[in-house]
């Protein structure tokens, strides 16, 4: 699960495996309307707002917000009739725990979970 399709293509090529792309917010439940905050620094765009007290080493601000529908990892797994996942990469800008809550069944069929997270509260 990668927020930026540019990175997804690179990841797919380096792993030499098929990857799935979804233009929905990964969340713990399905079809929940959410706001997606588009930030001036693309890599920080998220369903979560910036933490106003976070000291960024770069200038980033929210420039737009759009309405999106959520989808759970379990639904992606089921809709694609997947039997097994070798590597589940989750990079969802602060919403990792929410994504994992929606992956309860999928995790039973996953060999490795790779999660990108921050140790500082950006959101």
N, C-alpha and C positions, 0 to 999 in steps of 0.2 A: 504494500500500500504506500504509494509515493505521491505526494502532493503535486510535484512538478513533472510533467510528462517528459521534459528534456532529460531529467535524471533517470526516469524510468527506462527510456530507450537505452541509455548508457549502461544501466544495470543489467538490462535484458541481454545486451550484446556481450558484456563481460562475463556473465554467467552462462551464456549460450543456452538459454532456456526461454520458454514462452512466459510472458507476463500479462496480467490482466489490467486494463485501464478502466476506471469508473469515474464518471463526472458527478458523483454524489458525495456527500460528506459521510465519512465512515464514523459510525456512532454505535451506541449500544442497542438501539431499536431502529425499526424501519419506518420509512415514510413520515418522519417527523420534520416539519418545516423548521429550518435553521437559518440564521444569518451567517454568511461567510464573509469575513473581513479581509479585503484585499489591501495589502500593505505596499508601500513604496519599495521595500526590499522584499521581492517575491518570496524568498525562502521563509519569511515570517508570516505569510498569510495563513489564516486559521479560522475555525469556527469560534475561537475564543478571542476576546479582546485583549489588547496589550495590557500588562500590569503598569499602571501609571507611575509606579515608584521604581520600575526597573531602569537601571542605568545601562543603556545600550552603548556599545563601543562604535556604533554607526548610527547614522540618521535614518530612522525608519518611522513612518507614521501611517495610519490607516487613510487610504485615499478613496476607497469605495467599499460598499457592502452590497452583496447580492443575496437573494433568497435561494436556498438549495433544499433538496430533500435528502434525508439521511438514508443510509443503508448499512446493515450490519455485515460483519465478516462472515457470519454463519449463512446469511442470505446469499452472498456472493458465492460461497462454497457450494450451496445447494443449487442455485440457479445454473451454475456451470457444470453440474454433475461431477464435481471433483471427488476423487477417491483418496488422494494423498497430497500433501504439500511438503516439499523438501525444505524450502526456506520461506518463511513468512516475514517479510520486512515491513515494519510499521514506522512511518515517519509522518505524523499527522499534527505536528506543531502544538504540543501541549495536551492533545486529546487522546494520548496513548492508552490511558486507563479505560476511557470510554470505549475505545476500539476493542480492547481486550475483553471487556464485559460482553461485547457482542460477538465474541469469537469462542464462546464456551465450548460448543461442540466441535468446531473446526480444530481447536488445539489438540483434540484427541488424535487427529490424523496428521499432525504437523511434526516434522523431525526437529526443526530448528526455528526459533523465533529471534529475530534481530530487531531491536527497538532503539530508535534514536530518541534521546531525551535530553533535557537540560537539567542541570543540578541547581540552577537559579530560576526563580519564578518569573519567567517572561510574560506569562499570561495570567 
